Amino acid sequence: MTTPRQRYRRGRLAAAFGGLAAATLAVTLAVPAAAAGSTLQAAAAESGRYFGTAIAASRLNDGTYTTIANREFNMITAENEMKMDAMQPSRGQFNWSSGDRIVNWARQNGKQVRGHALAWHSQQPGWMQNMSGSQLRTAMLDHVTQVASYYRGKIYAWDVVNEAFADGSSGARRDSNLQRTGNDWIEAAFRAARAADPGAKLCYNDYNTDNWQHAKTQAVYNMVKDFKARGVPIDCVGFQAHFNSGNPVPSNYHTTLQNFADLGVDVQITELDIEGSGSSQAQQYQGVVQACLSVARCTGITVWGVRDTDSWRASGTPLLFDGSGNKKAAYTSVLNQLNQGGTPVPNPGNPTPTPTQPGTTPTPTPTQNPGTGGCTATYSEGQKWNDRFNGTVTIRANTAISGWSSTVTVRQPQRIIATWNGSPTWDSSGNVMTMRPSGSGALAAGQTVSFGFTVQHNGNWTWPTLTCSAS
Ligand code: 9MR
């Protein structure tokens, strides 16, 4: 097992060589971590990060799709269902149904949600496209307020403003009806979002901001710097990261992420996809993951869809699973890179995490459920951060058993936000998770198996209580 310090050094060493060259170097030097995560979410959780995907409500009836999404990802973005045209098709009439389908699916499966997007020049409803001036400004702010209020408490981070800068060398704002309401429209949107949902992280999200040298990157950087200096409420910057041969992963990607993080915001990779195939695609994915892992405030990565056939640019086969749901080489390279570990994510807003806190209750008494066999569930603490902690449950078969299930109960306001090495289901309160084995649950007498999870503790460090039931 490597220590966080060893992992940190490895990250810095690799980072010093920049981008993709570093990815190759790290693979050669790195020794796989002992407790390797077997899914993307589990491997990312080892260093305190999430791994997410975009979900389309229309695909939630597809079992292959939901099986992969549930197993691999613990952060969900609605691909289209929470955009302005979907949320408020007619002025003053909100349609929450598709957004709710996705948010409810995510929460029922113990996942967090990135909200996308409150204000954008694109995918506006027709009534808004025809507006201008103060009338449009008012309508935009009202939309931000209504949508962020409706989802208050359910959103990890909102893309408050999306794609507000022009491409090319101008470094200017993008011309749009929103921009024409006045240059302060972006900060006005952020203030409205903060007032509506003070608990959500508020992000600015854009594309073609990956290369540190590009004018657009610099322009967004200067806006964020200015917002931080003037106290405009911004917590994070989203890098969409849509790459292809004409727009490859830049070798200075780590520099870009680190420079933004140094402004005092989190950075997140929000819509990752990379056109291509085979080892070339795999290597580029690896470079992106490595860049994020080497930046402490890069808190997570979201890929823009599940299978290639689900992608907005399916012909470029840009995702981690093929159309049949098989793992691609890119998947394996991402998983392996996540398992190399990275600079642990600190408490946001507090660059020097306080020492870890002990559990405030005694170790839960292991429960024994004789039934037809009998098993014991034992809790052990994992890594801790200021806002969350990891835990492991070890199931021990007291006699030979053919299967087991184990409940993990957390106390409000705690929430389980990631799991690994098992198939979880949830009760309606969201407090009780029942974990079952992903494959066969048969265990010989004395044999053990473990599953793990991340608890967002919201100030309550109490350990979960456990039961075990054998069959
Ligand atoms: O993937 C989305 C696709 O289904 C929509 O047709 C498209 C419409 O603009 O939006 C796509 O998602 C975009 C995201 O919302 C913002 N960044 C670029 C994404 C890809 O176009």
Boltz pocket constraint, residues with backbone or C-beta under 6 A from the ligand:
constraints:
  - pocket:
      binder: B
      contacts: [[A, 79], [A, 80], [A, 122], [A, 123], [A, 162], [A, 207], [A, 240], [A, 271], [A, 312]]
      max_distance: 6.0
